[in-house]
Amino acid sequence: MHNVKILIPANFSFSTAIREIAKESGILAGFQQKQQNMLRLVVDELFMNAIRYGSNKESHIFVEAVIQGDSLVFAIEDEGKGETPIKAEDLKKIIQRETDCSNLEKTHGRGLAQITSNLVEAYEIIDKPEGGLRIEFSIKKQKDEEKKEQEYKKRSETILPEKTIELNDEIDMSNMENIITQVESLLHKHEDESFRLIFDFQKLSHCNSSFLGKLAEWHNNLSQKKGEIIIKQPSKTILEIIELVGLHHIFIIEQ
C-alpha cells in the first residue's frame, strides 16, 4: 500500500502542483491515461473549492493519496477559515440538488455534482472537529476498453462571421479571470450580432471545469442569437475532460 501526505499553501498558483500530484498518484495506481486525466480534473476541482470556501491567505490544504489494491483513495482537507465556510450536510444537499438537474448546459454548481455522479466510485464529506471539511473519494482502476466513437455536433450551414480566441498553455484559477475578461469584452462589443466564436485549443494543455462552465454559459448566450461556439483542435487530454463533464453534447468540436 502506497500512502502520500502533503501540506500545500491555499493559493491558486499551486494548481499545477496539485494536478501533478494527482497525475503521479494515478501512475502509481496503474491508471491508464484517460483515468489519469479524470483524476487530475477531480483533484483540481476539489482543490479550488477548498481554497474558495474553506481557506484564507494564511491557510493550507492537506492532501492525502492512498493506493488500496486496485483503487486509489484521495482526500483533500481545508481549515474552515474562508469567508463563507460550509458544513458537510449543506454541501451534500447542494451536490444532490445539482446532480438531480438534467440540464447539461447549466453552468453553476457543475463541478462537484459532475464529480460525485459521474467520475468517482464513492465519496464522503466530513466535518472536521477542529473546523473545515474533509472530502474523500475513491476511483477504481479500469480495464482497458476500446474507445467508442463520439458523434459531435456539426457546423450549421448558415454563413456566419467568425471570431477566434487562441488559448495557450494552461487555464486555471491563476489566469482564468484574464481570459474571461477578454472573451466577455468581445461578446459585449458584438452583443447585437450573430457570429461563430472559435476557441483554438491547439496550444492548450489543461483547462479546469470552471472554464468549461464559462464556455457553456457563452454557448447559451450565443445560441439565443443563432450563433455558435466551436472548439478547435483540442488535445486528446482536453477532449476527454470535455467528455467527462458531459459538454461534448453541446459544443461543436473540430479536430
C-alpha positions in Angstrom: 0.0 0.0 0.0 1.4 3.4 -1.0 0.5 6.4 1.1 1.3 10.1 0.3 0.6 13.0 2.5 1.4 16.7 1.7 0.5 20.1 3.0 0.1 22.8 0.3 -0.5 26.6 0.7 -4.1 27.6 -0.1 -3.1 29.5 -3.2 -4.3 29.1 -6.8 -0.7 29.3 -8.0 -0.2 25.8 -6.7 -2.9 24.4 -9.0 -0.3 22.9 -11.4 1.5 21.2 -8.5 -1.7 19.6 -7.2 -2.5 18.3 -10.7 1.0 16.8 -10.9 0.5 15.1 -7.6 -2.8 13.7 -8.9 -1.1 12.5 -12.1 1.8 10.8 -10.3 -0.7 9.1 -7.9 -2.6 7.8 -10.9 0.5 6.4 -12.5 1.5 4.7 -9.2 -2.0 3.2 -9.1 -1.6 1.8 -12.6 -4.3 4.1 -14.2 -4.5 4.5 -17.9 -4.2 7.9 -19.5 -7.9 8.6 -19.5 -8.3 7.8 -15.8 -5.2 9.9 -15.0 -6.9 12.9 -16.7 -10.1 12.2 -14.8 -8.2 12.1 -11.5 -6.5 15.5 -12.3 -9.9 17.0 -13.1 -11.4 15.8 -9.8 -8.5 16.9 -7.6 -8.2 20.3 -9.4 -11.9 20.9 -8.7 -11.7 19.9 -5.1 -8.6 22.0 -4.5 -10.3 25.1 -5.9 -13.3 24.6 -3.8 -11.2 24.1 -0.7 -9.5 27.5 -1.4 -12.6 29.3 -2.3 -14.8 28.3 0.7 -12.5 26.9 3.4 -9.4 29.0 3.4 -7.8 32.4 3.9 -4.4 33.7 2.8 -2.6 32.0 5.6 -4.4 28.7 5.2 -3.0 25.3 4.0 -4.7 22.4 2.2 -4.0 18.9 3.3 -3.8 16.3 0.5 -3.6 12.6 1.0 -3.4 9.7 -1.5 -3.6 6.0 -0.6 -3.4 3.1 -3.0 -5.5 0.2 -1.8 -5.5 -2.8 -4.1 -6.9 -1.7 -7.4 -8.4 1.5 -6.0 -6.9 5.0 -5.3 -8.4 6.8 -2.3 -7.8 10.6 -2.4 -8.6 13.2 0.3 -8.5 16.9 0.5 -9.0 18.9 3.7 -9.4 22.6 4.3 -9.1 24.5 7.6 -12.6 26.1 7.5 -11.2 29.7 7.6 -12.9 31.0 4.5 -15.3 34.0 4.4 -18.2 31.6 3.5 -17.4 28.3 5.2 -19.9 25.5 4.6 -20.9 22.4 6.6 -20.7 18.9 5.2 -24.5 18.4 5.3 -25.1 21.7 3.4 -22.6 20.7 0.8 -24.2 17.3 0.3 -27.6 19.0 -0.2 -26.1 21.3 -2.9 -24.5 18.4 -4.7 -27.7 16.4 -4.6 -29.7 19.3 -6.0 -27.3 20.0 -8.8 -26.9 16.2 -9.6 -30.7 16.0 -9.9 -30.6 18.8 -12.6 -30.6 17.2 -16.0 -29.7 20.4 -17.9 -26.3 19.8 -19.4 -26.0 23.5 -20.2 -26.3 24.6 -16.6 -23.1 26.4 -15.6 -23.2 26.8 -11.9 -22.5 24.0 -9.4 -21.4 21.6 -12.1 -18.0 20.7 -10.7 -18.8 18.7 -7.5 -22.1 17.4 -8.9 -20.4 16.0 -12.0 -17.6 14.5 -9.9 -19.9 12.7 -7.5 -22.3 11.5 -10.1 -20.0 10.5 -12.9 -16.3 10.4 -12.1 -15.8 8.6 -8.8 -16.7 5.2 -7.3 -17.6 6.6 -3.8 -17.2 9.8 -1.8 -17.6 11.1 1.7 -17.8 14.6 3.1 -16.9 15.1 6.8 -16.9 18.0 9.2 -13.5 18.1 10.9 -13.7 18.5 14.7 -11.3 21.4 14.6 -13.2 23.1 11.7 -13.1 22.7 8.0 -14.1 19.9 5.6 -12.5 16.6 4.6 -13.7 15.4 1.2 -12.6 11.8 0.4 -13.2 9.9 -2.8 -12.1 6.6 -4.4 -11.5 5.7 -8.0 -11.1 2.1 -9.1 -8.7 1.1 -11.8 -10.5 0.3 -15.0 -9.6 -2.3 -17.5 -8.6 -1.3 -21.0 -11.7 -0.6 -23.1 -11.9 0.2 -26.8 -12.9 3.9 -27.1 -16.3 4.5 -28.6 -16.5 6.9 -31.4 -18.1 10.2 -30.5 -20.6 12.0 -32.8 -20.1 15.7 -32.3 -22.3 18.5 -33.4 -21.5 19.9 -36.9 -21.4 23.5 -38.0 -24.7 24.8 -39.2 -24.9 25.6 -42.9 -25.6 29.2 -42.1 -22.8 31.5 -43.2 -21.7 33.4 -40.0 -18.9 35.8 -39.4 -16.1 34.2 -37.3 -14.1 35.4 -34.4 -11.2 33.4 -32.9 -9.8 33.2 -29.4 -6.4 31.5 -29.2 -5.6 29.7 -25.9 -2.2 28.7 -24.7 -0.5 26.6 -22.0 -2.9 26.1 -19.1 -6.1 27.6 -17.8 -6.6 27.5 -14.0 -7.7 29.9 -11.3 -4.4 31.9 -11.5 -5.1 33.2 -15.1 -8.8 32.3 -15.8 -10.2 35.8 -15.0 -8.0 37.5 -17.6 -9.3 35.1 -20.3 -12.9 35.6 -19.2 -12.5 39.3 -19.3 -11.1 39.1 -22.9 -14.0 36.9 -24.1 -16.7 38.8 -22.4 -15.4 42.1 -23.7 -15.6 40.6 -27.2 -19.2 39.4 -26.6 -20.2 42.8 -25.2 -18.7 44.6 -28.2 -20.8 42.4 -30.6 -23.8 41.8 -28.4 -26.3 42.5 -31.1 -24.6 40.3 -33.7 -24.9 36.6 -34.6 -21.4 35.1 -35.1 -19.4 32.0 -34.7 -16.9 32.1 -31.8 -14.0 29.8 -32.3 -11.8 28.7 -29.4 -8.5 27.5 -30.7 -7.3 24.8 -28.3 -4.3 23.6 -30.3 -1.7 25.0 -27.8 -3.8 24.4 -24.7 -2.5 21.6 -22.4 -5.0 22.0 -19.5 -8.3 23.7 -18.6 -10.3 23.3 -15.4 -14.0 22.6 -15.2 -14.8 26.2 -14.1 -13.6 27.4 -17.5 -15.7 24.7 -19.3 -18.6 26.0 -17.3 -18.0 29.5 -18.7 -17.8 28.1 -22.2 -21.3 26.6 -21.6 -22.5 30.0 -20.4 -21.2 31.7 -23.5 -22.7 28.9 -25.6 -26.1 29.7 -24.1 -25.6 33.4 -24.8 -24.6 32.9 -28.4 -27.2 30.3 -29.2 -30.0 32.7 -28.3 -28.8 34.9 -31.2 -28.3 31.9 -33.6 -24.6 32.0 -33.0 -22.2 29.0 -32.3 -19.2 28.1 -30.3 -16.6 25.9 -31.9 -13.8 24.1 -30.0 -11.0 23.7 -32.5 -8.2 21.1 -32.3 -8.4 20.1 -28.6 -5.7 17.7 -27.5 -6.7 14.2 -26.5 -6.5 15.1 -22.8 -8.7 18.2 -23.2 -11.2 16.3 -25.3 -11.5 13.6 -22.7 -12.1 16.3 -20.0 -14.9 17.8 -22.1 -16.4 14.3 -22.5 -16.1 13.6 -18.8 -18.2 16.7 -17.8 -20.7 15.9 -20.5 -20.3 19.1 -22.6 -19.4 17.3 -25.9 -23.2 17.2 -26.5 -23.5 21.0 -26.8 -20.2 22.2 -28.3 -19.2 21.9 -31.9 -15.8 20.2 -31.8 -13.5 20.2 -34.8 -10.3 18.0 -34.8 
